[in-house]
Amino acid sequence: MRIRLHFTTEDLARLRIARGPDPLWEIVLSLNILANTQGRAVFDPWRARSRERLSGVPRPQARLLRYLAPGTGPFPDFLTPTPTAPDVATDIETVMTTPARQLRRDLGVLATAPSWARPLADADRTALAGLGDALHGYHHAAIAPLWPRIQALVDADRAVRARALLDHGTDGLLNSLRPTLRWSPPVLEADYPVDRDLHLAGRGLLLVPSVFCWRTP
């Protein structure tokens, strides 16, 4: 299955690359990596260090994160809102203020909620505070120690994309994303858990580099 992004001329003109990694995306994608065995040669050293550091995270918080990011398949969209500031605290605060309607809708992509997770779908303040604590605790243990390295890798990737754009234009930039993303004008496609067509319709596209995005976007 694949996702296909359909571009117009206006979308190509509004194509951008984010200045840095998104902390919440790195949290969610790394949770998936932690829960599966993908990229063992790349990620196993990080897995070992992170599991040791995460031993101090309270069990209810760890259980909640495993439920929300099970390692395969979709995860709730509310975990990765549009970033409003370049700091994880503000992003997590945004997650904690997600409206109940969106929480219920987004949680629907997961398996039937266990009884202990149901208050989250009702936007229970205690449950949302617990989610915020879980995200902060995980970030502190598994992401923050690696953040300078993550930023350096993203900076290097941005330089590669910038060179492709300068040398070969937008086509060169989009073709440089192979093999994960495949550009066949005017469609950019990638393997994806579900089959989906998305027409950008002039909105443009922001490409966000990620260290923990493995094989599929």
Summary of the structure (lengths in Angstrom):
residues: 217
radius of gyration: 18.1
end to end distance: 12.7
largest distance: 55.4
contacts: 618
relative contact order: 0.24
helix: 56%
strand: 11%
